[in-house]
Amino acid sequence: MNQTCLKYLLSPWLKYIPKKNISNLNTDSRTINKGELFLAISGTKKDGRNFIFQAIKKKAAAILYETKIKEEHGICEYIYNIPIIKFLDLSKNISILASRFYHEPEKKLKIIGVTGTNGKTTVIQLINQLNHLLGQKTATMGTLGNGFHNHLYPTKNTTSSPIFIHSFLSKVYKKKTKLVTMEVSSHGLIQNRVKSIPFYIAIFTNLTQDHLDYHENMEKYASAKWLLFSKHKVQKIILNADDQYGQKWLKKLFNCYTVAVTIKNPTQKKYAKKWLNATHIKYYNNYVNIKFESSWGDSEISSCLIGDFNVTNLLLSLAALLEIGHNLSDIVTLCKNIQPINGRMQIFTKNNKPIFIVDYAHTPDALKKTLNAIKLHYKKYIWCIFGCGGEKDITKRSIMGAIAEKMSNQVIITNDNPRNEKERNIIKNILSGCKKKNKIFVIPNRKKAISYAYFKAKNNHIIFVAGKGHENKQIFHNRSIIYSDQQTILNLLEKHI
């Protein structure tokens, strides 16, 4: 168990601090243990300052109380001999406090952070896979879970809390890990969850419509992503220069160590320290072949990952591995051993049966790109099964309805995670973007929707199931039920041979 002196912990901000030893940091009064430091912050859903007496009752060693008033900073009061210290903008400084509590593990590791609307999970998992194949140990944090490659534990958030992040980094460092990959969400950036992390490499995948229920508009969403490159400690930046924001940021980051990937034209090379670009791409049913040129040399790779966007993901990952010191020929040799990413363009097939493809696509751009990829590789009749999450960006629903109708031969609208919204309202929003509503099936039960497509589809059809990918739960109201698209499909293929 960690034991840190409160005086040491707060010394960068305050001079007069009570002598106390702290066993842990905690923002949740429900889980406070004796001897911990309770951080009473103003959260997005609940205000921790309303639960001070609960923390006192559980014998917290001390309490930091968030204040927005500069003059109150450092004021200390006592209740039952427990110091309650007012701390200016506490929520913005938890990452730094956590870093000090865990003795700055982040400074002893190489950390790769990946941000963007789509592709974050695939990029870090590709880096993890290849680094593992190259004989190196990798710890990772992201949507698929936290832990070591092939040993992941579930997580609720793409980017965890700052206290958890530093606790995790401390543990993996003690296990002699040198490289950590991390998905960095816009929420995580806005909420200062990675404020004290010095990224060795920061990667940008793309930026398209998502999370507008939180960010309000694309300008604010882009500003949140830009924080990683403009306000955080980053040694090297790898940008997808095929994205409109990537092109813009490449010019703004002219004086930084920047690697441009999938450049649009040769003139972009002048803005980058290094570059990597595909010169010829050939698509086959279940794989892709990519010839590329780069600052490290020219070569060719083959991969089972399908779609244009996965070409970009592969090249971004390749650039990161080259920047941490791996040899180009070694990486190229191992690319043929890459396995599909869980729930990302994952193919399920059996002889003389329709081909299922499962993907996490839950944004308009992701849905469009995945359907494009299927058309590009297979050129077959496509069934598209999808829904939209409740209590999330409403404006994207009709757009996704229009995309599915235009780009597939048959659409089934179903439930995603309705949460506390009425299912019929979400479906109605999706249908509002469709022109031929009478040709679209509505089957709210997801398992029944997939089963219907399976029994109606012909053997040479593609059944694309979008939105949930790797997830094994569905959320209705405040209740989660066990459910997996992948398991539903496997059951169908096994039982109906």
C-alpha positions as CSV (number, residue, x, y, z in Angstrom):
1,M,0.0,0.0,0.0
2,N,1.2,3.5,-0.9
3,Q,1.8,5.9,2.0
4,T,2.4,9.6,1.0
5,C,2.8,12.6,3.3
6,L,0.1,15.2,2.8
7,K,2.7,17.9,3.1
8,Y,4.7,16.6,0.3
9,L,1.6,16.0,-1.8
10,L,0.4,19.6,-1.6
11,S,3.7,21.4,-1.4
12,P,3.6,22.7,-5.0
13,W,0.5,24.7,-4.1
14,L,0.4,25.2,-0.3
15,K,2.9,26.1,2.5
16,Y,1.0,25.4,5.7
17,I,-0.2,21.8,5.6
18,P,-1.1,19.5,8.5
19,K,1.2,16.5,9.1
20,K,-0.8,13.5,7.9
21,N,0.0,10.3,6.0
22,I,-2.3,9.5,3.1
23,S,-3.0,5.9,2.1
24,N,-4.9,6.7,-1.1
25,L,-6.7,9.3,-3.2
26,N,-10.5,9.0,-3.6
27,T,-13.2,11.0,-5.3
28,D,-16.1,8.7,-4.3
29,S,-17.3,9.1,-0.7
30,R,-19.1,5.7,-1.0
31,T,-15.9,3.8,-1.3
32,I,-13.7,5.9,1.2
33,N,-11.6,3.9,3.5
34,K,-9.9,5.0,6.7
35,G,-6.7,7.0,6.1
36,E,-7.6,8.1,2.5
37,L,-7.6,11.6,1.1
38,F,-11.1,12.5,-0.1
39,L,-11.2,14.9,-3.1
40,A,-14.5,16.8,-2.8
41,I,-14.9,18.0,-6.4
42,S,-17.7,19.5,-8.4
43,G,-18.4,16.6,-10.8
44,T,-20.5,16.5,-14.0
45,K,-23.3,14.6,-12.3
46,K,-22.8,14.9,-8.6
47,D,-21.1,17.4,-6.3
48,G,-18.6,15.7,-4.0
49,R,-18.7,18.6,-1.6
50,N,-22.2,17.5,-0.6
51,F,-20.7,14.2,0.8
52,I,-18.0,15.5,3.1
53,F,-19.8,14.3,6.2
54,Q,-20.0,10.8,4.7
55,A,-16.2,10.8,4.2
56,I,-15.7,12.1,7.8
57,K,-17.9,9.3,9.1
58,K,-15.7,6.8,7.3
59,K,-12.6,8.4,8.9
60,A,-10.9,9.9,5.9
61,A,-7.5,11.3,6.8
62,A,-8.1,14.6,5.2
63,I,-10.4,16.3,2.7
64,L,-9.6,18.7,-0.2
65,Y,-12.6,20.9,-0.9
66,E,-12.8,22.4,-4.4
67,T,-13.3,26.2,-4.5
68,K,-13.5,28.6,-7.4
69,I,-12.6,31.6,-5.2
70,K,-8.9,32.4,-5.4
71,E,-8.9,34.0,-1.9
72,E,-10.2,30.8,-0.3
73,H,-7.3,28.7,-1.6
74,G,-5.4,27.1,1.3
75,I,-8.0,27.8,4.0
76,C,-8.0,24.9,6.5
77,E,-10.8,24.0,8.9
78,Y,-11.3,21.0,11.2
79,I,-14.2,18.8,11.8
80,Y,-13.6,16.0,14.4
81,N,-9.9,16.7,14.0
82,I,-10.0,16.0,10.2
83,P,-8.5,18.8,8.2
84,I,-10.7,20.2,5.4
85,I,-8.5,22.2,3.0
86,K,-10.0,24.5,0.3
87,F,-8.2,24.0,-3.0
88,L,-8.6,26.2,-6.0
89,D,-9.8,24.4,-9.2
90,L,-9.1,21.0,-7.6
91,S,-10.7,19.0,-10.4
92,K,-8.2,20.5,-12.9
93,N,-5.3,19.3,-10.7
94,I,-6.2,15.7,-9.8
95,S,-3.9,14.3,-12.5
96,I,-0.9,16.2,-11.0
97,L,-1.9,15.1,-7.4
98,A,-2.2,11.5,-8.6
99,S,1.2,11.7,-10.3
100,R,2.8,12.9,-7.0
101,F,1.0,10.3,-4.9
102,Y,2.3,7.5,-7.1
103,H,5.8,9.0,-7.4
104,E,5.5,10.0,-11.1
105,P,5.5,6.6,-12.8
106,E,4.6,8.3,-16.1
107,K,8.1,9.8,-16.3
108,K,9.7,6.3,-16.3
109,L,7.6,5.0,-19.2
110,K,7.2,5.6,-22.9
111,I,3.5,6.4,-23.4
112,I,1.7,6.6,-26.8
113,G,-1.6,8.4,-26.7
114,V,-4.1,8.1,-29.6
115,T,-7.0,10.5,-30.1
116,G,-9.6,10.9,-32.9
117,T,-13.3,10.0,-33.5
118,N,-12.7,6.6,-35.0
119,G,-9.8,4.2,-35.1
120,K,-8.3,4.8,-31.6
121,T,-8.9,1.3,-30.5
122,T,-7.6,-0.3,-33.7
123,V,-4.4,1.8,-33.7
124,I,-3.4,1.0,-30.1
125,Q,-4.3,-2.7,-30.6
126,L,-2.2,-2.9,-33.7
127,I,0.7,-1.3,-31.9
128,N,0.2,-3.7,-29.0
129,Q,0.1,-6.8,-31.3
130,L,3.1,-5.8,-33.3
131,N,5.2,-4.8,-30.3
132,H,4.3,-8.1,-28.7
133,L,5.3,-10.0,-31.9
134,L,8.6,-8.0,-31.8
135,G,9.2,-9.4,-28.3
136,Q,8.3,-6.3,-26.2
137,K,5.9,-6.1,-23.3
138,T,3.0,-3.6,-23.7
139,A,0.5,-2.3,-21.2
140,T,-2.6,-0.7,-22.6
141,M,-5.7,1.4,-21.6
142,G,-8.7,1.9,-23.8
143,T,-12.2,0.9,-25.0
144,L,-11.4,-2.9,-25.1
145,G,-10.1,-2.8,-21.5
146,N,-7.0,-2.1,-19.4
147,G,-4.1,-4.4,-18.8
148,F,-1.5,-6.2,-20.8
149,H,-1.8,-7.3,-24.4
150,N,-4.2,-10.4,-24.5
151,H,-4.9,-9.9,-20.7
152,L,-7.4,-7.0,-20.6
153,Y,-9.9,-6.1,-17.8
154,P,-13.1,-4.3,-18.7
155,T,-13.4,-0.6,-18.2
156,K,-16.4,1.8,-18.2
157,N,-14.6,4.7,-20.0
158,T,-12.3,5.0,-23.0
159,T,-10.0,7.2,-20.9
160,S,-10.1,6.3,-17.2
161,S,-10.0,8.7,-14.2
162,P,-6.6,10.4,-13.5
163,I,-6.3,8.5,-10.2
164,F,-6.8,5.1,-11.9
165,I,-4.5,6.1,-14.7
166,H,-1.5,6.8,-12.4
167,S,-2.3,3.8,-10.2
168,F,-2.2,1.7,-13.4
169,L,1.0,3.2,-14.6
170,S,2.6,2.6,-11.2
171,K,1.6,-1.1,-11.3
172,V,2.8,-1.7,-14.9
173,Y,6.1,0.1,-14.2
174,K,6.8,-2.2,-11.3
175,K,6.2,-5.2,-13.6
176,K,9.1,-3.9,-15.8
177,T,6.9,-2.5,-18.6
178,K,8.5,0.0,-20.9
179,L,5.7,0.9,-23.3
180,V,2.1,2.0,-22.6
181,T,-0.6,2.7,-25.2
182,M,-3.6,4.8,-24.3
183,E,-6.8,5.9,-26.0
184,V,-7.3,9.6,-25.2
185,S,-11.0,10.7,-25.5
186,S,-12.2,14.3,-26.0
187,H,-14.0,14.0,-22.6
188,G,-10.7,12.9,-21.0
189,L,-8.9,15.9,-22.5
190,I,-11.6,18.4,-21.5
191,Q,-11.8,17.0,-18.0
192,N,-8.0,17.1,-17.5
193,R,-7.7,13.3,-16.9
194,V,-4.3,13.1,-18.7
195,K,-3.0,16.6,-17.7
196,S,0.3,15.4,-16.2
197,I,1.0,12.6,-18.7
198,P,4.1,13.3,-20.8
199,F,3.3,11.5,-24.1
200,Y,6.3,10.2,-26.0
201,I,4.1,10.0,-29.1
202,A,0.6,11.5,-29.7
203,I,-1.4,10.1,-32.7
204,F,-4.4,11.7,-34.4
205,T,-6.6,9.4,-36.5
206,N,-9.5,11.6,-37.8
207,L,-12.3,13.9,-36.7
208,T,-15.9,13.5,-37.7
209,Q,-19.3,14.1,-36.0
210,D,-19.7,12.5,-32.6
211,H,-20.4,13.5,-29.0
212,L,-22.2,16.7,-29.9
213,D,-24.5,16.0,-27.0
214,Y,-21.5,16.9,-24.8
215,H,-19.4,19.3,-27.0
216,E,-22.4,21.1,-28.6
217,N,-20.8,21.7,-32.0
218,M,-17.9,20.5,-34.2
219,E,-15.8,23.5,-33.4
220,K,-15.8,22.8,-29.7
221,Y,-15.2,19.1,-30.4
222,A,-12.2,19.8,-32.6
223,S,-10.9,22.2,-29.9
224,A,-11.1,19.4,-27.3
225,K,-9.0,17.1,-29.5
226,W,-6.5,19.9,-30.3
227,L,-5.7,20.1,-26.6
228,L,-3.6,17.0,-26.8
229,F,-1.2,18.6,-29.3
230,S,-1.3,22.2,-28.1
231,K,-1.5,22.0,-24.3
232,H,0.0,18.7,-23.3
233,K,3.6,17.4,-23.1
234,V,4.3,15.6,-26.3
235,Q,7.6,14.7,-27.8
236,K,6.5,13.4,-31.2
237,I,3.2,13.8,-33.1
238,I,1.9,11.5,-35.8
239,L,-1.0,12.9,-37.9
240,N,-3.4,11.4,-40.4
241,A,-2.8,14.0,-43.1
242,D,-5.6,12.6,-45.2
243,D,-8.1,14.1,-42.7
244,Q,-9.1,17.8,-43.1
245,Y,-8.2,18.6,-39.5
246,G,-5.0,16.6,-39.8
247,Q,-4.0,18.8,-42.8
248,K,-4.8,22.0,-40.9
249,W,-2.9,20.9,-37.7
250,L,0.1,19.7,-39.7
251,K,0.7,23.3,-40.7
252,K,0.1,24.7,-37.2
253,L,2.6,22.1,-35.8
254,F,5.3,23.1,-38.2
255,N,7.9,23.7,-35.5
256,C,7.1,20.3,-33.7
257,Y,8.5,16.9,-34.4
258,T,5.7,15.7,-36.7
259,V,5.2,12.6,-38.8
260,A,2.6,13.0,-41.6
261,V,0.8,9.8,-42.6
262,T,-1.2,9.2,-45.8
263,I,-0.2,12.6,-47.2
264,K,-2.5,14.1,-49.8
265,N,0.2,15.7,-52.0
266,P,4.0,16.0,-52.0
267,T,3.9,19.6,-50.7
268,Q,2.7,18.4,-47.3
269,K,6.1,16.8,-46.8
270,K,7.7,20.2,-46.1
271,Y,5.6,20.6,-42.9
272,A,6.7,17.3,-41.5
273,K,9.9,16.0,-39.9
274,K,9.1,12.5,-41.4
275,W,6.4,11.0,-43.5
276,L,4.8,7.7,-44.6
277,N,2.5,7.3,-47.5
278,A,0.7,4.5,-49.4
279,T,1.5,4.4,-53.1
280,H,-0.6,1.5,-54.2
281,I,-3.4,-0.4,-52.5
282,K,-5.0,-3.6,-53.7
283,Y,-8.1,-5.0,-52.1
284,Y,-9.1,-8.6,-51.9
285,N,-12.0,-10.4,-50.2
286,N,-10.5,-10.9,-46.8
287,Y,-7.3,-8.9,-47.0
288,V,-5.5,-5.9,-48.4
289,N,-2.0,-5.4,-49.9
290,I,-0.3,-2.0,-49.4
291,K,2.8,-0.6,-51.0
292,F,4.2,2.5,-49.3
293,E,7.1,5.0,-49.3
294,S,8.5,6.6,-46.2
295,S,11.3,8.4,-44.5
296,W,12.5,5.0,-43.3
297,G,12.4,3.4,-46.8
298,D,9.9,1.8,-49.2
299,S,8.2,-1.5,-48.6
300,E,5.0,-3.6,-48.9
301,I,2.7,-5.2,-46.3
302,S,-0.3,-7.5,-46.4
303,S,-3.0,-7.5,-43.7
304,C,-6.3,-9.3,-43.0
305,L,-7.8,-5.9,-41.9
306,I,-10.1,-4.6,-44.6
307,G,-11.1,-1.1,-45.7
308,D,-9.4,2.3,-46.5
309,F,-9.6,3.4,-42.9
310,N,-7.7,0.3,-41.8
311,V,-5.0,1.1,-44.3
312,T,-4.7,4.5,-42.5
313,N,-4.8,2.7,-39.1
314,L,-2.0,0.3,-40.2
315,L,0.2,3.1,-41.4
316,L,-0.3,5.2,-38.3
317,S,0.6,2.2,-36.2
318,L,3.6,1.5,-38.4
319,A,4.9,5.1,-38.0
320,A,4.6,4.8,-34.2
321,L,6.6,1.5,-34.1
322,L,9.3,3.0,-36.3
323,E,9.5,6.1,-34.0
324,I,10.0,4.0,-30.9
325,G,13.0,2.3,-32.6
326,H,11.8,-0.9,-34.3
327,N,13.3,-1.9,-37.6
328,L,11.2,-1.4,-40.8
329,S,11.9,-4.9,-42.2
330,D,11.1,-6.6,-38.9
331,I,7.7,-4.9,-38.7
332,V,6.9,-5.6,-42.4
333,T,7.7,-9.3,-41.9
334,L,5.3,-9.5,-38.9
335,C,2.3,-7.6,-40.4
336,K,1.0,-10.8,-42.0
337,N,0.6,-12.2,-38.5
338,I,-1.8,-9.4,-37.4
339,Q,-5.1,-10.7,-36.0
340,P,-8.5,-8.9,-36.4
341,I,-9.3,-6.5,-33.7
342,N,-12.1,-7.6,-31.4
343,G,-15.4,-6.1,-32.7
344,R,-13.7,-4.0,-35.4
345,M,-14.5,-5.2,-39.0
346,Q,-14.5,-8.7,-37.6
347,I,-15.6,-11.4,-40.1
348,F,-17.6,-14.5,-39.1
349,T,-18.1,-17.0,-41.9
350,K,-18.9,-20.7,-42.5
351,N,-19.1,-22.6,-45.7
352,N,-22.2,-21.9,-47.8
353,K,-23.5,-19.4,-45.3
354,P,-23.9,-15.6,-45.4
355,I,-20.8,-13.7,-44.3
356,F,-21.3,-11.7,-41.1
357,I,-19.2,-8.6,-40.4
358,V,-19.3,-7.0,-37.0
359,D,-18.1,-3.4,-36.3
360,Y,-18.3,-0.8,-33.6
361,A,-19.3,1.8,-36.1
362,H,-21.7,4.2,-34.3
363,T,-21.1,7.5,-36.0
364,P,-22.1,8.6,-39.5
365,D,-18.5,8.6,-40.8
366,A,-17.7,5.2,-39.4
367,L,-20.9,3.7,-40.8
368,K,-20.2,5.2,-44.2
369,K,-16.6,4.0,-44.3
370,T,-17.4,0.5,-43.1
371,L,-20.1,0.1,-45.8
372,N,-17.6,1.5,-48.4
373,A,-15.1,-1.0,-47.3
374,I,-17.5,-3.9,-47.6
375,K,-18.5,-2.8,-51.1
376,L,-14.9,-2.3,-52.1
377,H,-13.8,-5.8,-50.9
378,Y,-16.8,-7.9,-51.6
379,K,-19.1,-6.2,-54.2
380,K,-22.1,-8.3,-52.9
381,Y,-25.6,-7.8,-51.6
382,I,-25.4,-6.1,-48.2
383,W,-27.7,-6.2,-45.2
384,C,-27.1,-3.4,-42.7
385,I,-28.3,-3.9,-39.1
386,F,-27.8,-0.9,-36.8
387,G,-29.4,1.4,-34.2
388,C,-28.4,4.5,-32.3
389,G,-27.6,5.0,-28.6
390,G,-30.1,6.8,-26.3
391,E,-29.2,10.0,-24.5
392,K,-26.5,10.7,-27.1
393,D,-26.1,13.0,-30.1
394,I,-29.6,13.0,-31.7
395,T,-28.6,14.9,-34.9
396,K,-26.5,11.9,-36.2
397,R,-29.5,9.5,-36.2
398,S,-31.2,10.7,-39.4
399,I,-27.8,11.0,-41.1
400,M,-27.0,7.4,-40.3
401,G,-30.4,6.3,-41.6
402,A,-29.8,8.0,-44.9
403,I,-26.3,6.5,-45.2
404,A,-27.5,2.9,-44.4
405,E,-30.4,3.2,-46.9
406,K,-28.2,4.6,-49.7
407,M,-25.2,2.3,-49.3
408,S,-26.8,-1.1,-48.5
409,N,-29.3,-3.3,-50.2
410,Q,-31.5,-4.0,-47.2
411,V,-31.7,-2.1,-43.8
412,I,-32.9,-3.4,-40.5
413,I,-33.2,-0.8,-37.8
414,T,-32.9,-2.2,-34.3
415,N,-31.9,-1.1,-30.7
416,D,-28.4,-0.1,-29.7
417,N,-28.4,1.0,-26.0
418,P,-31.7,2.9,-25.6
419,R,-30.8,3.9,-22.0
420,N,-33.6,6.1,-20.7
421,E,-35.0,7.1,-24.1
422,K,-38.0,5.5,-25.6
423,E,-37.0,3.0,-28.2
424,R,-39.6,4.1,-30.7
425,N,-38.4,7.7,-30.6
426,I,-34.8,6.7,-31.4
427,I,-36.0,4.6,-34.3
428,K,-38.3,7.4,-35.5
429,N,-35.3,9.7,-35.6
430,I,-33.3,7.3,-37.7
431,L,-36.2,6.7,-40.1
432,S,-36.6,10.5,-40.6
433,G,-33.4,10.3,-42.8
434,C,-34.7,7.5,-45.0
435,K,-36.7,8.1,-48.2
436,K,-38.2,4.6,-48.7
437,K,-39.3,3.7,-45.2
438,N,-41.6,0.9,-46.5
439,K,-38.4,-1.0,-47.7
440,I,-36.8,-0.8,-44.3
441,F,-37.4,-3.4,-41.6
442,V,-37.8,-2.3,-38.0
443,I,-37.0,-5.1,-35.5
444,P,-36.2,-3.6,-32.1
445,N,-34.9,-6.8,-30.5
446,R,-31.3,-7.0,-31.7
447,K,-31.0,-10.8,-31.5
448,K,-34.2,-11.2,-33.5
449,A,-33.0,-8.6,-36.1
450,I,-29.8,-10.6,-36.7
451,S,-31.6,-13.9,-36.8
452,Y,-34.2,-12.5,-39.3
453,A,-31.4,-11.4,-41.6
454,Y,-29.6,-14.7,-41.3
455,F,-32.6,-16.8,-42.3
456,K,-33.7,-14.4,-45.2
457,A,-30.2,-13.8,-46.6
458,K,-28.7,-15.8,-49.4
459,N,-25.4,-17.6,-49.0
460,N,-23.5,-15.0,-51.0
461,H,-24.9,-12.1,-49.0
462,I,-23.0,-9.9,-46.5
463,I,-24.8,-9.2,-43.1
464,F,-23.2,-6.1,-41.6
465,V,-24.0,-5.6,-37.9
466,A,-22.9,-2.2,-36.7
467,G,-22.8,-0.2,-33.4
468,K,-21.8,-2.5,-30.6
469,G,-18.7,-4.4,-31.8
470,H,-17.0,-6.0,-28.8
471,E,-19.6,-5.0,-26.2
472,N,-21.3,-7.8,-24.3
473,K,-24.1,-5.8,-22.7
474,Q,-27.1,-3.7,-23.7
475,I,-28.4,-0.8,-21.6
476,F,-32.2,-0.4,-21.1
477,H,-33.1,2.4,-18.7
478,N,-30.6,2.0,-15.8
479,R,-30.3,-1.7,-16.3
480,S,-27.7,-3.7,-18.3
481,I,-28.5,-7.0,-19.8
482,I,-26.0,-9.6,-21.1
483,Y,-26.0,-9.4,-24.8
484,S,-23.4,-9.9,-27.6
485,D,-23.7,-9.5,-31.4
486,Q,-20.7,-11.8,-31.7
487,Q,-22.2,-14.5,-29.6
488,T,-25.6,-14.3,-31.4
489,I,-23.8,-14.7,-34.7
490,L,-21.7,-17.6,-33.5
491,N,-24.7,-19.4,-32.2
492,L,-26.6,-19.0,-35.5
493,L,-23.6,-20.3,-37.5
494,E,-23.0,-23.3,-35.2
495,K,-26.7,-24.4,-34.8
496,H,-27.8,-24.0,-38.3
497,I,-25.1,-25.8,-40.3
